[in-house]
Amino acid sequence: MTRDSRVDEYIDRAQPFAQPILHHIRDLVHRALPDTVEAIKWGVPHFVVGGKNAVGMAAFKNHASLMLCSEEFAGGGMGNFGRITALDMLPADDELIARFKQAAQDAQAPMAARQRPKPPIAMPDDFRDALARCDGAIAVWKGFTDAQRRDYLDWVVSAKREATRAKRIATAAVWIGEGKRRNWKYESC
């Protein structure tokens, strides 16, 4: 169990209400993850396992936060548990220990296993029509990988103005008809 004096200093500088919360989180992390290494990252304490961030904690003027690096933030304050102002706002110790262990395990997983699949982007009718009008574009489109199709679809649907969208659709249809991927200009960089 390695403890970093900078984490001690961070806790000592925290508001009085936050100090017992931070001490409690720190102690639970060390119980759950005996091989953890403490660090200060982005100005707040983090608990690192195998070189990967697993758990972080922070204290603010009116609340504390607990971050599980492998989970999405819940909102209502930085962290997965919202704005914590008292110890009794934390889940039970057993639940936290289990989640800390899961966070460390998730952090060690290969990057591909940690990535969540992106939601599909529906093919707009006007884009489909433009591809149909361009010789060979449909065949090239069908040969693209999901990621290559997604690049074009995202580019088209992210246009804020209708004129921009129409220009992107026309350009995309020509490029696809020529067998070009969305970022073809940068492939040889």
RAMOGI-V74419 format. One record per pair of residues at least 6 apart in sequence whose ideal C-beta (glycine too) atoms are under 6 Angstrom apart, sorted by the first residue. I is the first residue (numbers start at 1). J is the second residue. D is the distance in whole Angstrom. If there is no record, write none. Layout:
BEGIN
i & j & d
I & J & D
I & J & D
END
This chain:
BEGIN
i & j & d
1 & 30 & 5
1 & 34 & 6
2 & 37 & 5
3 & 38 & 6
4 & 38 & 4
6 & 40 & 5
7 & 38 & 5
7 & 45 & 5
10 & 45 & 6
11 & 19 & 6
11 & 22 & 5
14 & 22 & 6
14 & 59 & 4
18 & 59 & 4
18 & 64 & 4
20 & 87 & 6
21 & 64 & 5
21 & 84 & 6
21 & 87 & 6
22 & 57 & 6
22 & 59 & 6
24 & 87 & 6
25 & 57 & 5
25 & 66 & 6
28 & 96 & 5
28 & 97 & 6
29 & 36 & 6
29 & 47 & 5
29 & 55 & 5
29 & 100 & 6
32 & 97 & 4
32 & 100 & 4
32 & 101 & 5
33 & 49 & 6
33 & 100 & 6
33 & 104 & 5
36 & 47 & 4
36 & 49 & 5
37 & 48 & 5
39 & 46 & 5
39 & 48 & 5
44 & 56 & 6
44 & 58 & 4
45 & 57 & 5
46 & 53 & 5
46 & 56 & 4
47 & 54 & 5
47 & 55 & 4
49 & 104 & 4
50 & 108 & 5
52 & 107 & 4
53 & 69 & 4
54 & 69 & 6
54 & 103 & 5
54 & 104 & 4
54 & 107 & 5
55 & 100 & 6
55 & 103 & 6
56 & 67 & 4
57 & 66 & 5
58 & 65 & 5
63 & 77 & 6
63 & 83 & 4
63 & 84 & 6
63 & 85 & 5
64 & 84 & 5
65 & 77 & 6
65 & 78 & 4
65 & 79 & 3
66 & 79 & 5
66 & 81 & 5
67 & 79 & 5
68 & 80 & 5
68 & 99 & 6
68 & 103 & 4
69 & 103 & 6
70 & 103 & 5
70 & 106 & 3
70 & 107 & 6
71 & 80 & 5
73 & 80 & 6
74 & 80 & 5
74 & 82 & 6
76 & 82 & 4
76 & 83 & 6
77 & 83 & 4
121 & 153 & 4
127 & 156 & 5
127 & 169 & 5
130 & 169 & 5
130 & 173 & 4
131 & 137 & 4
131 & 138 & 5
131 & 141 & 6
131 & 173 & 6
134 & 173 & 4
134 & 177 & 4
135 & 177 & 6
136 & 177 & 5
137 & 173 & 6
137 & 176 & 5
137 & 177 & 4
140 & 176 & 5
140 & 179 & 5
141 & 176 & 6
148 & 181 & 5
151 & 182 & 4
152 & 172 & 5
152 & 182 & 5
155 & 168 & 6
156 & 168 & 5
156 & 169 & 6
159 & 165 & 4
159 & 168 & 6
END
